[in-house]
Amino acid sequence: MKKVIIITGASSGMGKDAALRLVEEGHIVYGVARRLNHMKDLEEAGGHAIKLDITNTDQVKEAVTRIIKEQGQIDVLFNNAGYAVYGSVEDVSIEDAKRQFDVNLFGLATITKAVLPYMRKQKQGTIINNSSMGGKMYTILGSWYHATKHALEGWSDCLRLELKPFNIDVVVIEPGAIRTEFGDVMNGPMLERSKGGPYEAAANTIAHTTEAFYSNPKNSSPASVITNKVVKAIYAKKPKTRYRAGKWAKPMVWMRIYLGGRLFDRVLKSQMK
């Protein structure tokens, strides 16, 4: 059955891959992102593109109103937009930390709140929140990023219970290492924040390790592995509450749970040498 689908952060990476795949499968897909010019391929494929900053409440309302006017319904919201702020707690400004939460949690919540009245009226819908294996574990200098993803995990669980009476499913996707712009967006600001400070050596090591890691294709998975999980959740009559996929996702979460904090700390520190 053809569905009306909104995908945030559709200008690149996992969002774009999912958008193109779902258009190909015959769905009505609206990709929303700040970089409209990066979604021309989506429009050429038959999808729709809307310039949108999910932290801007007015823009969100306008976009959702437009989609309802054009299609009359919204069946799926894939909350994919997000990024990573890395750096020590001391080095990351509260303004940057708030911006991280604004995009990864509050912006996500804003567009979710905007579509829910329509899904409740329809008595059906699917909310898919793109979290991370980072929502179940942690890494060095990633405090603010992991805080947003841990928060998203709990937020999604509560939302799932709230929406069950209205036949609206809430699904969490937990990607592992995926070949996206993640490392590029993360490293530059982290190095700038730590320059000349007590955490500079740690930041340099993490940046070098991240670059070396992602330079080897064997260490990460293509965005399509996440798209496969998104598609599976959309088509399932009873989707799982969580789908975990991509290199290192399952083993890293397993180690965090079963090794305990101290041993997991040692695993992370061993990568800093």
N, C-alpha and C positions, 0 to 999 in steps of 0.2 A: 504494500500500500504506500502510495506517495505521501511523504511527510514534509511539513514545513519546518526547516531546521535553521537555527541561528548558531553561528560559530564565532566566538570572540578570538582575537589574536590570529585572524585568518590570513595575515599578510606573509607569513613564513612558517617554517617548521611543521609541527604537528597539526596546527590549525589549518594551514593551507593544504597539507596532504589529505586531511580528513574531508575538507570542503570539496576538493576536486574529485575524490573517490565517491562521495555521496551524490554529487551532481551526475557523475557518470552512471550511477545506479538509478537515476531517474527522480531524485528528490529535489524539492525546491529549497535551495540553500542560500542563506544570506550570510556572507562573510562580513564581519565588522572588525575594523582596526583603525589605528591612527594613520597608517601609511596607505592611503587609497591607491596610489600609483603602483603599489606592490601587489594589487589584487586584480590587475588587468587580465591575467591568465584565467582567473576564476570567472570573470564576466565573459571572456571569449569562449569558455567551456559551457556557458549557459547558466551560470550562477548570478547572484546579485552581490554587489559590493557597496558598503556604506562606511563612510568615514566616521569613526566614533572613538571617543576617549571614554572608557567605561567608568572613569572617576567623575565624569561630568553628568550629573543627574538629569539636566535638561536635555542633553544630547541623547541619553539613554531613553528617556520618555518619548522623544520625537521619533527615534528609530523604531521602537516597539509599536508606536501608534501607526507609523507608516506601513510596517509589515502586516499588522492586523487589517489595515485599510485595503492593502493589496491582496492579501491571501485569506483573511477572515479567521485565521487560527495560527497557533504556534504549537507544534508537537514536541519539538526537542530543542533544548538549549545546551550546547556544549561550551561550558565555561573553561576555555583554554588559555586566555590571555594571562600572562604572568612573566616575571623576570626575577633575577637574583641579585640582591645587594650583599656583597661579601666585604669583610673587614672586621677588625676587632670591635667589641662593644664600645671601647673608648674612642676609636677612630671614626666610627659611623655616626654622623650627626643625627639628632632626633628628627630633624626634618626629613632626612633621607630614609630613616626607619619608618616614619609615618607614611611616606610615599610608597614604601614597600608594602605596607599593610593596606594602603588605599587601593593599590592595583590588585594585589594577590588575594585580598579578602573583602574589603569594603566595596570596591568596584564590582567584583563578582556578585556580592550580595545585592547591590543596587539593580543590576540587570535581572537578577533572579526574582527580586521583589516585583519588578515591572512586568514580568511575564506570568507570574503565578495567578493573578486574577483571571486571566484568560484560560489557563490550564484548568483551574478549578471549575470554571463555567463549562468547559468541554468535558469535564470529568475524566480527563486522561492527560498524560504528558510524561516526559522524561527529562530530568535535570542531570547532566553529566559534568562532574567537577574534576578538572585535571589537577591532581595533587602532585605527588612525587614519592619515590622511595624515601625522600627526605622528610616526609611527613611521619615516618616511623623510626628514623634514625637521625644522625647528625654528623657534621664534618667540622673541621677546624676553621675558624673565622667565618662560619656561616650562621651565626646566632640569629640574625634578624630574618634571613630567608627561611630557616627551619622553623622559626616561631610562626611565620605565616602559614606554612604547610601543616604544622601540627594543629594550628587553630582551625584550618580548613577541614581537617579530618573530623574533629569533634563537632564542628558546625554542621557538616554534612550528615553526620549520624543523627543529630537532633532534628534536622530538617526532614530526614527520611521518615522519622516517626510522626512528625507533624502532618506530613502530606499523604501518609498511607490511607487515611479515610477518604481522600479525594482521588484515589487511583493514580497518583503521580509518583513515579519512581525516582529515587535519588541514587546515583551511582558515582563511586569514586574511582578514578583511574590513577594508578601509581607507577609512572614511568621510571625506568632505570636510566642508564646512560644512553641518550638518544642523540643522533647527529643533528644538532640544531645550532642556533646562534648563542646558546647558553654560555659557553666558555668565553666567547668574545665580549659579550655584554658584561660579564662578571669581572674579568681580569683587569681591564683598564682602570675603572674607578677604584678598585681595591688597591692597586699599586699606587695610585695617586693619593688616596687617603692615608696610606701607611708610610709614605715617603718621609724619611728622616726621623721616624718615631721608633718606639721600642718593639713594634710588631712588623717592621719593614722586612726583616729576614724571613719571618714566617710567611708573609704575603708573597715575597719573591719566590720562595720555594713552592708555594701552592700554585702560583701562576705558571711556573715552569713545569710542574707536575701535570697540571691541567692541560697545557698545550701539548706536552709529550703524549699524554693519554689519548686525547682526541685526534692526534695526528695519525694514530694507528687505527684503521677502520675496524680491526678485529675487537677493539675495546668498546665499541658502541654499536647500537642497532639503528636501522633506518626508521624514520618517522612512521612508516607503514605498519610497524608492529603495534603501534598505539592506535592507528586508524582501525586496524583489525578488531581491537577490543571495543572501540567506540561503536563500530558497525554491529558487533555481536550484542552489545548492550541495547542498541536501538531495536534490533529485530527480536530480541528475546521476550517471551511472554512474561517471564519472571526473571529479570536480570539479576545478576549477583550484586551484592552491595559494593564489592570491590573487584577490580581487575588489575593485576600487577604484571607488567611486561617490560622487556628491554634488558639489555646486558646489565648484570650485577644487581638488579632489583631484588630478586628472590634471595640470593645468598647474603647480600648486605643486611636486609631486614632480618633474615634468620640469625645472622651473627649478633645483631643488636639485641634480639630477644633472648637468645639462648646463652650467649657468652656473658651477659651482664655488662654493667657500665664500665667497670675497671678493665676487663679484658678487651672490650671493644675500644676503649681509649688507647690501649697499647697497639691495637691493629692500626688505628688512625695515625698514631705517632710514628709508627714504623715507616709510613709513607713519606715522612718529612726528612728522612736522612738522605 
